[in-house]
Amino acid sequence: MWRLRVVHSTGYAYKSAVTASFNEARLTPRSDSRQNVILNRVETIPATRSYRYVDYWGTAVTAFDLHAPHTELEVSGSSVVETEIAEKPEETVGWDDLRTEAVIDRFDEVLSPTHYTPHSKRIARVGQRIAKDHDPFEAVGRWRSGCAANSTTYRVPPACTPRAWMPCARVRVCARISRTCR
C-alpha cells in the first residue's frame, strides 16, 4: 500500500481587476476499491465559499465564485490518498487483442499523440523492450514502477495552461506504449 500526498496549484492573473469570476475545479481524486481519499482540500486566494457536486462522469467538482474586485486568483488542491496494489485480472488480454481496430477506435482519444503528449521514439523503444518479455498487465506494472522509481514529483511545464494540461497526460504516454509495441 502507498500513501501519496498530491498537491496541484494554479493561478490566474488578469490584466485589470475583474469584479466577478465563476469557477469549477476538478482537483479531488476518486475513491474506489483500489484508492481511498483520506484528505482532500481545495482552497483559493482570495478566499471563496465553495460547494461540491459530482458531475455526469462521476468526478467530484468544487464550484466557487468570487464577487469582489480582484486581479489574481490562486487555486490549490491537496489530497492524501492511499492506494492498494492492483490485483491481476481474472481475464487477460494479449498484445494482439490491444492492437485490434475496435480497441484503437474506442480508446483513440487517449492513445493518440497530442501537443502535450507527443509521439516519442524513445518512449516507444522502452515500451517495446518491456513488452517483448511481458504480457500487457505486467508491462504496464513495470512501466509504472519505472516512473515511480525515477521521480516522485511531477511538474507541469510553465507553458501549459491549467485547462490545457491534464493529469492523465502520463497515463496517455503509458497507454500509448501498448499501441506502439509490436
Contact map, one row per residue, 1 for C-alpha under 8 A:
11100000000000000000000000000000000000000000000000000000000000000000000000000000011110000000000000000000000000000000000000000000000000000000000000000000000000000000000000000000000000
11110000000000000000000000000000000000000000000000000000000000000000000000000000011100000000000000000000000000000000000000000000000000000000000000000000000000000000000000000000000000
11111000000000000000000000000000000000000000000000000000000000000000000000000001111000000000000000000000000000000000000000000000000000000000000000000000000000000000000000000000000000
01111100000000000000000000000000000000000000000000000000000000000000000000000001111000000000000000000000000000000000000000000000000000000000000000000000000000000000000000000000000000
00111110000000000000000000000000000000000000000000000000000000000000000000000111100000000000000000000000000000000000000000000000000000000000000000000000000000000000000000000000000000
00011111000000000000000000000000000000000000000000000000000000000000000000000111100000000000000000000000000000000000000000000000000000000000000000000000000000000000000000000000000000
00001111100000000000000000000000000000000000000000000000000000000000000000011110000000000000000000000000000000000000000000000000000000000000000000000000000000000000000000000000000000
00000111110000000000000000100000000000000000000000000000000000000000000000011100000000000000000000000000000000000000000000000000000000000000000000000000000000000000000000000000000000
00000011111000000000000000000000000000000000000000000000000000000000000001111000000000000000000000000000000000000000000000000000000000000000000000000000000000000000000000000000000000
00000001111100000000000000000000000000000000000000000000000000000000000001110000000000000000000000000000000000000000000000000000000000000000000000000000000000000100000000000000000000
00000000111110000000000000000000000000000000000000000000000000000000000111100000000000000000000000000000000000000000000000000000000000000000000000000000000000000000000000000000000000
00000000011111000000000000000000000000000000000000000000000000000000000111000000000000000000000000000000000000000000000000000000000000000000000000000000000000000000000000000000000000
00000000001111100000000000000000000000000000000000000000000000000000001110000000000000000000000000000000000000000000000000000000000000000000000000000000000000000000000000000000000000
00000000000111111100000000000000000000000000000000000000000000000000001100000000000000000000000000000000000000000000000000000000000000000000000000000000000000000000000000000000000000
00000000000011111000000000000000000000000000000000000000000000000000001000000000000000000000000000000000000000000000000000000000000000000000000000000000000000000000000000000000000000
00000000000001111100000000000000000000000000000000000000000000000000001000000000000000000000000000000000000000000000000000000000000000000000000000000000000000000000000000000000000000
00000000000001111110000000000000000000000000000000000000000000000000111000000000000000000000000000000000000000000000000000000000000000000000000000000000000000000000000000000000000000
00000000000001011111100000000000000000000000000000000000000000000001111000000000000000000000000000000000000000000000000000000000000000000000000000000000000000000000000000000000000000
00000000000000001111100000000000000000000000000000000000000000000111110000000000000000000000000000000000000000000000000000000000000000000000000000000000000000000000000000000000000000
00000000000000000111110000000000000000000000000000000000000000001111100000000000000000000000000000000000000000000000000000000000000000000000000000000000000000000000000000000000000000
00000000000000000111111000000000000000000000000000000000000000001110000000000000000000000000000000000000000000000000000000000000000000000000000000000000000000000000000000000000000000
00000000000000000001111100000000000000000000000000000000000000111100000000000000000000000000000000000000000000000000000000000000000000000000000000000000000000000000000000000000000000
00000000000000000000111110000000000000000000000000000000000000111000000000000000000000000000000000000000000000000000000000000000000000000000000000000000000000000000000000000000000000
00000000000000000000011111000000000000000000000000000000000011110000000000000000000000000000000000000000000000000000000000000000000000000000000000000000000000000000000000000000000000
00000000000000000000001111100000000000000000000000000000000011100000000000000000000000000000000000000000000000000000000000000000000000000000000000000000000000000000000000000000000000
00000000000000000000000111110000000000000000000000000000001111000000000000000000000000000000000000000000000000000000000000000000000000000000000000000000000000000000000000000000000000
00000001000000000000000011111000000000000100000000000000000111000000000000001100000000000000000000000000000000000000000000000000000000000000000000000000000000000000000000000000000000
00000000000000000000000001111100000000011000000000000000001110000000000000001010000000000000000000000000000000000000000000000000000000000000000000000000000000000000000000000000000000
00000000000000000000000000111110000010000000000000000000000100000000000000000010100000000000000000000000000000000000000000000000000000000000000000000000000000000000000000000000000000
00000000000000000000000000011111001110000000000000000000001100000000000000000000000000000000000000000000000000000000000000000000000000000000000000000000000000000000000000000000000000
00000000000000000000000000001111111110000000000000000000000000000000000000000000000000000000000000000000000000000000000000000000000000000000000000000000000000000000000000000000000000
00000000000000000000000000000111111100000000000000000000000000000000000000000000000000000000000000000000000000000000000000000000000000000000000000000000000000000000000000000000000000
00000000000000000000000000000011111100000000000000000000000000000000000000000000000000000000000000000000000000000000000000000000000000000000000000000000000000000000000000000000000000
00000000000000000000000000000011111100000000000000000000000000000000000000000000001111000000000000000000000000000000000000000000000000000000000000000000000000000000000000000000000000
00000000000000000000000000000111111110000000000000000000000000000000000000000000111100000000000000000000000000000000000000000000000000000000000000000000000000000000000000000000000000
00000000000000000000000000000111111111000000000000000000000000000000000000000000111000000000000000000000000000000000000000000000000000000000000000000000000000000000000000000000000000
00000000000000000000000000001110001111110000000000000000000000000000000000000011110000000000000000000000000000000000000000000000000000000000000000000000000000000000000000000000000000
00000000000000000000000000000000000111110000000000000000000000000000000000000011110000000000000000000000000000000000000000000000000000000000000000000000000000000000000000000000000000
00000000000000000000000000000000000011111000000000000000000000000000000000000111100000000000000000000000000000000000000000000000000000000000000000000000000000000000000000000000000000
00000000000000000000000000010000000011111100000000000000000000000000000000001111000000000000000000000000000000000000000000000000000000000000000000000000000000000000000000000000000000
00000000000000000000000000010000000000111110000000000000000000000000000000001110000000000000000000000000000000000000000000000000000000000000000000000000000000000000000000000000000000
00000000000000000000000000100000000000011111000000000000000001000000000000111100000000000000000000000000000000000000000000000000000000000000000000000000000000000000000000000000000000
00000000000000000000000000000000000000001111101000000000000000000000000000111000000000000000000000000000000000000000000000000000000000000000000000000000000000000000000000000000000000
00000000000000000000000000000000000000000111111100000000000000000000000011110000000000000000000000000000000000000000000000000000000000000000000000000000000000000000000000000000000000
00000000000000000000000000000000000000000011111100000000000000000000000011100000000000000000000000000000000000000000000000000000000000000000000000000000000000000000000000000000000000
00000000000000000000000000000000000000000001111100000000000000000000010011000000000000000000000000000000000000000000000000000000000000000000000000000000000000000000000000000000000000
00000000000000000000000000000000000000000011111110000000000000000000000000000000000000000000000000000000000000000000000000000000000000000000000000000000000000000000000000000000000000
00000000000000000000000000000000000000000001111111000000000000011100000000000000000000000000000000000000000000000000000000000000000000000000000000000000000000000000000000000000000000
00000000000000000000000000000000000000000000001111100000000000011000000000000000000000000000000000000000000000000000000000000000000000000000000000000000000000000000000000000000000000
00000000000000000000000000000000000000000000000111110000000001111000000000000000000000000000000000000000000000000000000000000000000000000000000000000000000000000000000000000000000000
00000000000000000000000000000000000000000000000011111000000001110000000000000000000000000000000000000000000000000000000000000000000000000000000000000000000000000000000000000000000000
00000000000000000000000000000000000000000000000001111100000111100000000000000000000000000000000000000000000000000000000000000000000000000000000000000000000000000000000000000000000000
00000000000000000000000000000000000000000000000000111110000111100000000000000000000000000000000000000000000000000000000000000000000000000000000000000000000000000000000000000000000000
00000000000000000000000000000000000000000000000000011111111110000000000000000000000000000000000000000000000000000000000000000000000000000000000000000000000000000000000000000000000000
00000000000000000000000000000000000000000000000000001111111110000000000000000000000000000000000000000000000000000000000000000000000000000000000000000000000000000000000000000000000000
00000000000000000000000000000000000000000000000000000111111000000000000000000000000000000000000000000000000000000000000000000000000000000000000000000000000000000000000000000000000000
00000000000000000000000000000000000000000000000000000111111000000000000000000000000000000000000000000000000000000000000000000000000000000000000000000000000000000000000000000000000000
00000000000000000000000000000000000000000000000000000111111100000000000000000000000000000000000000000000000000000000000000000000000000000000000000000000000000000000000000000000000000
00000000000000000000000001010100000000000000000000000111111110000000000000000000000000000000000000000000000000000000000000000000000000000000000000000000000000000000000000000000000000
00000000000000000000000001111100000000000000000000011110011111000000000000000000000000000000000000000000000000000000000000000000000000000000000000000000000000000000000000000000000000
00000000000000000000000111110000000000000000000000011110001111100000000000000000000000000000000000000000000000000000000000000000000000000000000000000000000000000000000000000000000000
00000000000000000000000111100000000000000100000001111000000111110000000000000000000000000000000000000000000000000000000000000000000000000000000000000000000000000000000000000000000000
00000000000000000000011110000000000000000000000001111000000011111000000000000000000000000000000000000000000000000000000000000000000000000000000000000000000000000000000000000000000000
00000000000000000000011100000000000000000000000111100000000001111100000000000000000000000000000000000000000000000000000000000000000000000000000000000000000000000000000000000000000000
00000000000000000001111000000000000000000000000111000000000000111110000000000000000000000000000000000000000000000000000000000000000000000000000000000000000000000000000000000000000000
00000000000000000011110000000000000000000000000100000000000000011111000000000000000000000000000000000000000000000000000000000000000000000000000000000000000000000000000000000000000000
00000000000000000011100000000000000000000000000000000000000000001111100000000000000000000000000000000000000000000000000000000000000000000000000000000000000000000000000000000000000000
00000000000000000111000000000000000000000000000000000000000000000111110000000000000000000000000000000000000000000000000000000000000000000000000000000000000000000000000000000000000000
00000000000000001111000000000000000000000000000000000000000000000011111000000000000000000000000000000000000000000000000000000000000000000000000000000000000000000000000000000000000000
00000000000000001110000000000000000000000000010000000000000000000001111110000000000000000000000000000000000000000000000000000000000000000000000000000000000000000000000000000000000000
00000000000011111100000000000000000000000000000000000000000000000000111110000000000000000000000000000000000000000000000000000000000000000000000000000000000000000000000000000000000000
00000000001111000000000000000000000000000000000000000000000000000000011111000000000000000000000000000000000000000000000000000000000000000000000000000000000000000000000000000000000000
00000000001110000000000000000000000000000001110000000000000000000000011111100000000000000000000000000000000000000000000000000000000000000000000000000000000000000000000000000000000000
00000000111100000000000000000000000000000001110000000000000000000000000111110000000000000000000000000000000000000000000000000000000000000000000000000000000000000000000000000000000000
00000000111000000000000000000000000000000111100000000000000000000000000011111000000000000000000000000000000000000000000000000000000000000000000000000000000000000000000000000000000000
00000011110000000000000000000000000000000111000000000000000000000000000001111100000000000000000000000000000000000000000000000000000000000000000000000000000000000000000000000000000000
00000011100000000000000000110000000000011110000000000000000000000000000000111110000000000000000000000000000000000000000000000000000000000000000000000000000000000000000000000000000000
00001111000000000000000000100000000000111100000000000000000000000000000000011111000000000000000000000000000000000000000000000000000000000000000000000000000000000000000000000000000000
00001110000000000000000000011000000011111000000000000000000000000000000000001111100000000000000000000000000000000000000000000000000000000000000000000000000000000000000000000000000000
00111100000000000000000000000000000011110000000000000000000000000000000000000111110000000000000000000000000000000000000000000000000000000000000000000000000000000000000000000000000000
00111100000000000000000000001000001111100000000000000000000000000000000000000011111000000000000000000000000000000000000000000000000000000000000000000000000000000000000000000000000000
11110000000000000000000000000000001111000000000000000000000000000000000000000001111100000000000000000000000000000000000000000000000000000000000000000000000000000000000000000000000000
11110000000000000000000000000000011100000000000000000000000000000000000000000000111110000000000000000000000000000000000000000000000000000000000000000000000000000000000000000000000000
11000000000000000000000000000000011000000000000000000000000000000000000000000000011111000000000000000000000000000000000000000000000000000000000000000000000000000000000000000000000000
10000000000000000000000000000000010000000000000000000000000000000000000000000000001111100000000000000000000000000000000000000000000000000000000000000000000000000000000000000000000000
00000000000000000000000000000000010000000000000000000000000000000000000000000000000111110000000000000000000000000000000000000000000000000000000000000000000000000000000000000000000000
00000000000000000000000000000000000000000000000000000000000000000000000000000000000011111000000000000000000000000000000000000000000000000000000000000000000000000000000000000000000000
00000000000000000000000000000000000000000000000000000000000000000000000000000000000001111100000000000000000000000000000000000000000000001000000000000000000000000000000000000000000000
00000000000000000000000000000000000000000000000000000000000000000000000000000000000000111111000000000000000000000000000000000000000000000000000000000000000000000000000000000000000000
00000000000000000000000000000000000000000000000000000000000000000000000000000000000000011111000000000000000000000000000000000000000000000000000000000000000000000000000000000000000000
00000000000000000000000000000000000000000000000000000000000000000000000000000000000000001111100000000000000000000000000000000000000000000000000000000000000000000000000000000000000000
00000000000000000000000000000000000000000000000000000000000000000000000000000000000000001111110000000000000000000000000000000000000000001000000000000000000000000000000000000000000000
00000000000000000000000000000000000000000000000000000000000000000000000000000000000000000011111011000000000000000000000000000000000000010000000000000000000000000000000000000000000000
00000000000000000000000000000000000000000000000000000000000000000000000000000000000000000001111111000000000000000000000000000000000000110000000000000000000000000000000000000000000000
00000000000000000000000000000000000000000000000000000000000000000000000000000000000000000000111111100000000000000000000000000000000000110000000000000000000000000000000000000000010011
00000000000000000000000000000000000000000000000000000000000000000000000000000000000000000000011111110000000000000000000000000000000000000000000000000000000000000000000000000000000000
00000000000000000000000000000000000000000000000000000000000000000000000000000000000000000000111111110010000000000000000000000000000000000000000000000000000000000000000000000000000000
00000000000000000000000000000000000000000000000000000000000000000000000000000000000000000000111111110011000000000000000000000000000000000000000000000000000000000000000000000000011000
00000000000000000000000000000000000000000000000000000000000000000000000000000000000000000000001111111011000000000000000000000000000000000000000000000000000000000000000000000000011000
00000000000000000000000000000000000000000000000000000000000000000000000000000000000000000000000111111111000000000000000000000000000000000000000000000000000000000000000000000000000000
00000000000000000000000000000000000000000000000000000000000000000000000000000000000000000000000000111111100000000000000000000000000000000000000000000000000000000000000000000000000000
00000000000000000000000000000000000000000000000000000000000000000000000000000000000000000000000000011111110000000000000000000000000000000000000000000000000000000000000000000000000000
00000000000000000000000000000000000000000000000000000000000000000000000000000000000000000000000011111111111000000000000000000000000000000000000000000000000000000000000000000000000000
00000000000000000000000000000000000000000000000000000000000000000000000000000000000000000000000001111111111100100000000000000000000000000000000000000000000000000000000000000000001000
00000000000000000000000000000000000000000000000000000000000000000000000000000000000000000000000000001111111100000000000000000000000000000000000000000000000000000000000000000000000000
00000000000000000000000000000000000000000000000000000000000000000000000000000000000000000000000000000111111110000000000000000000000000000000000000000000000000000000000000000000000000
00000000000000000000000000000000000000000000000000000000000000000000000000000000000000000000000000000011111111100000000000000000000000000000000000000000000000000000000000000000000000
00000000000000000000000000000000000000000000000000000000000000000000000000000000000000000000000000000001111111110000000000000000000000000000000000000000000000000000000000000000000000
00000000000000000000000000000000000000000000000000000000000000000000000000000000000000000000000000000000011111110000000000000000000000000000000000000000000000000000000000000000000000
00000000000000000000000000000000000000000000000000000000000000000000000000000000000000000000000000000000001111110000000000000000000000000000000000000000000000000000000000010011000000
00000000000000000000000000000000000000000000000000000000000000000000000000000000000000000000000000000001001111111000000000000000000000000000000000000000000000000000000000011011001000
00000000000000000000000000000000000000000000000000000000000000000000000000000000000000000000000000000000000111111100000000000000000000000000000000000000000000000000000000000001000000
00000000000000000000000000000000000000000000000000000000000000000000000000000000000000000000000000000000000000111111111000000000000000000000000000000000000000000000000000000000000000
00000000000000000000000000000000000000000000000000000000000000000000000000000000000000000000000000000000000000011111111000000000000000000000000000000000000000000000000000000000000000
00000000000000000000000000000000000000000000000000000000000000000000000000000000000000000000000000000000000000001111110000000000000000000000000000000000000000000000000000000000000000
00000000000000000000000000000000000000000000000000000000000000000000000000000000000000000000000000000000000000001111110000000000000000000000000000000000000000000000100010000000000000
00000000000000000000000000000000000000000000000000000000000000000000000000000000000000000000000000000000000000001111111000000000000000000000000000000000000000000000000011011000000000
00000000000000000000000000000000000000000000000000000000000000000000000000000000000000000000000000000000000000001111111100000000000000000000000000000000000000000000000000000000000000
00000000000000000000000000000000000000000000000000000000000000000000000000000000000000000000000000000000000000001100111110000000000000000000000000000000000000000000000000000000000000
00000000000000000000000000000000000000000000000000000000000000000000000000000000000000000000000000000000000000000000011111110000000000000000000000000000000000000000000000000000000000
00000000000000000000000000000000000000000000000000000000000000000000000000000000000000000000000000000000000000000000001111111000000000000000000000000000000000000000000000000000000000
00000000000000000000000000000000000000000000000000000000000000000000000000000000000000000000000000000000000000000000000111111100000000000000000000000000000000000000000000000000000000
00000000000000000000000000000000000000000000000000000000000000000000000000000000000000000000000000000000000000000000000111111110000000000000000000000000000000000000000000001000100000
00000000000000000000000000000000000000000000000000000000000000000000000000000000000000000000000000000000000000000000000111111111000000000000000000000000000000000000000000000000100110
00000000000000000000000000000000000000000000000000000000000000000000000000000000000000000000000000000000000000000000000011111111100000000000000000000000000000000000000000000000000000
00000000000000000000000000000000000000000000000000000000000000000000000000000000000000000000000000000000000000000000000001111111110000000000000000000000000000000000000000000000000000
00000000000000000000000000000000000000000000000000000000000000000000000000000000000000000000000000000000000000000000000000111111111000000010001000000000000000000000000000000000110110
00000000000000000000000000000000000000000000000000000000000000000000000000000000000000000000000000000000000000000000000000011111111100000000000000000000000000000000000000000000100111
00000000000000000000000000000000000000000000000000000000000000000000000000000000000000000000000000000000000000000000000000001111111110000000000000000000000000000000000000000000000000
00000000000000000000000000000000000000000000000000000000000000000000000000000000000000000000000000000000000000000000000000000111111111000010011000000000000000000000000000000000000000
00000000000000000000000000000000000000000000000000000000000000000000000000000000000000000000000000000000000000000000000000000011111111110010000000000000000000000000000000000000010010
00000000000000000000000000000000000000000000000000000000000000000000000000000000000000000000000000000000000000000000000000000001111111000000000000000000000000000000000000000000000000
00000000000000000000000000000000000000000000000000000000000000000000000000000000000000000000000000000000000000000000000000000000111111100000000000000000000000000000000000000000000000
00000000000000000000000000000000000000000000000000000000000000000000000000000000000000000000000000000000000000000000000000000000011111111110000000000000000000000000000000000000000000
00000000000000000000000000000000000000000000000000000000000000000000000000000000000000000000011000000000000000000000000000000000001011111110000000000000000000000000000000000000000000
00000000000000000000000000000000000000000000000000000000000000000000000000000000000000000000111000000000000000000000000000000000001001111111000000000000000000000000000000000000010000
00000000000000000000000000000000000000000000000000000000000000000000000000000000000000010001000000000000000000000000000000000000000001111111100000000000000000000000000000000000000000
00000000000000000000000000000000000000000000000000000000000000000000000000000000000000000000000000000000000000000000000000000000000001111111110000000000000000000000000000000000000000
00000000000000000000000000000000000000000000000000000000000000000000000000000000000000000000000000000000000000000000000000000010011001111111111000000000000000000000000000000000000000
00000000000000000000000000000000000000000000000000000000000000000000000000000000000000000000000000000000000000000000000000000000000000011111111100000000000000000000000000000100000000
00000000000000000000000000000000000000000000000000000000000000000000000000000000000000000000000000000000000000000000000000000000000000001111111110000000000000000000000000000000000000
00000000000000000000000000000000000000000000000000000000000000000000000000000000000000000000000000000000000000000000000000000000010000000111111111000000000000000000000000000000000000
00000000000000000000000000000000000000000000000000000000000000000000000000000000000000000000000000000000000000000000000000000010010000000011111111100000000000000000000000000100000000
00000000000000000000000000000000000000000000000000000000000000000000000000000000000000000000000000000000000000000000000000000000000000000001111111110000000000000000000000000000000000
00000000000000000000000000000000000000000000000000000000000000000000000000000000000000000000000000000000000000000000000000000000000000000000111111111000000000000000000000000000000000
00000000000000000000000000000000000000000000000000000000000000000000000000000000000000000000000000000000000000000000000000000000000000000000011111111100000000000000000000000000000000
00000000000000000000000000000000000000000000000000000000000000000000000000000000000000000000000000000000000000000000000000000000000000000000001111111110000000000000000000000000000000
00000000000000000000000000000000000000000000000000000000000000000000000000000000000000000000000000000000000000000000000000000000000000000000000111111111000000000000000000000000000000
00000000000000000000000000000000000000000000000000000000000000000000000000000000000000000000000000000000000000000000000000000000000000000000000011111111000000000000000000000000000000
00000000000000000000000000000000000000000000000000000000000000000000000000000000000000000000000000000000000000000000000000000000000000000000000001111111000000000000000000000000000000
00000000000000000000000000000000000000000000000000000000000000000000000000000000000000000000000000000000000000000000000000000000000000000000000000111111110000000000000000000000000000
00000000000000000000000000000000000000000000000000000000000000000000000000000000000000000000000000000000000000000000000000000000000000000000000000011111110000000000000000000000000000
00000000000000000000000000000000000000000000000000000000000000000000000000000000000000000000000000000000000000000000000000000000000000000000000000000011111000000000000000000000000000
00000000000000000000000000000000000000000000000000000000000000000000000000000000000000000000000000000000000000000000000000000000000000000000000000000011111100000000000000000000000000
00000000000000000000000000000000000000000000000000000000000000000000000000000000000000000000000000000000000000000000000000000000000000000000000000000000111110000000000000000000000000
00000000000000000000000000000000000000000000000000000000000000000000000000000000000000000000000000000000000000000000000000000000000000000000000000000000011111010000100000000000000000
00000000000000000000000000000000000000000000000000000000000000000000000000000000000000000000000000000000000000000000000000000000000000000000000000000000001111110000000000000000000000
00000000000000000000000000000000000000000000000000000000000000000000000000000000000000000000000000000000000000000000000000000000000000000000000000000000000111111000000000000000000000
00000000000000000000000000000000000000000000000000000000000000000000000000000000000000000000000000000000000000000000000000000000000000000000000000000000000011111000000000000000000000
00000000000000000000000000000000000000000000000000000000000000000000000000000000000000000000000000000000000000000000000000000000000000000000000000000000000111111101100000000000000000
00000000000000000000000000000000000000000000000000000000000000000000000000000000000000000000000000000000000000000000000000000000000000000000000000000000000001111111100000000000000000
00000000010000000000000000000000000000000000000000000000000000000000000000000000000000000000000000000000000000000000000000000000000000000000000000000000000000011111110000000000000000
00000000000000000000000000000000000000000000000000000000000000000000000000000000000000000000000000000000000000000000000000000000000000000000000000000000000000001111110000000000000000
00000000000000000000000000000000000000000000000000000000000000000000000000000000000000000000000000000000000000000000000000000000000000000000000000000000000000011111110000000000000000
00000000000000000000000000000000000000000000000000000000000000000000000000000000000000000000000000000000000000000001000000000000000000000000000000000000000100011111111010000000000000
00000000000000000000000000000000000000000000000000000000000000000000000000000000000000000000000000000000000000000000000000000000000000000000000000000000000000000111111110000000000000
00000000000000000000000000000000000000000000000000000000000000000000000000000000000000000000000000000000000000000000000000000000000000000000000000000000000000000000111111000000000000
00000000000000000000000000000000000000000000000000000000000000000000000000000000000000000000000000000000000000000000000000000000000000000000000000000000000000000000011111110000000000
00000000000000000000000000000000000000000000000000000000000000000000000000000000000000000000000000000000000000000001100000000000000000000000000000000000000000000000111111111000000000
00000000000000000000000000000000000000000000000000000000000000000000000000000000000000000000000000000000000000000000100000000000000000000000000000000000000000000000001111111100000000
00000000000000000000000000000000000000000000000000000000000000000000000000000000000000000000000000000000000000000000000000000000000000000000000000000000000000000000000111111110000000
00000000000000000000000000000000000000000000000000000000000000000000000000000000000000000000000000000000000001100000100000000000000000000000000000000000000000000000000111111111000000
00000000000000000000000000000000000000000000000000000000000000000000000000000000000000000000000000000000000000100000100000100000000000000000000000000000000000000000000011111111100000
00000000000000000000000000000000000000000000000000000000000000000000000000000000000000000000000000000000000000000000000000000000000000000001001000000000000000000000000001111111110000
00000000000000000000000000000000000000000000000000000000000000000000000000000000000000000000000000000000000001100000000000000000000000000000000000000000000000000000000000111111111000
00000000000000000000000000000000000000000000000000000000000000000000000000000000000000000000000000000000000001110000000000000000000000000000000000000000000000000000000000011111111100
00000000000000000000000000000000000000000000000000000000000000000000000000000000000000000000000000000000000000000000000000110011000000000000000000000000000000000000000000001111111110
00000000000000000000000000000000000000000000000000000000000000000000000000000000000000000000001001100000000000000000000000000010001000010000000000000000000000000000000000000111111110
00000000000000000000000000000000000000000000000000000000000000000000000000000000000000000000000001100001000000100000000000000000000000000000000000000000000000000000000000000011111110
00000000000000000000000000000000000000000000000000000000000000000000000000000000000000000000000000000000000000000000000000010011000000000000000000000000000000000000000000000001111111
00000000000000000000000000000000000000000000000000000000000000000000000000000000000000000000001000000000000000000000000000010011001000000000000000000000000000000000000000000000111111
00000000000000000000000000000000000000000000000000000000000000000000000000000000000000000000001000000000000000000000000000000001000000000000000000000000000000000000000000000000000111
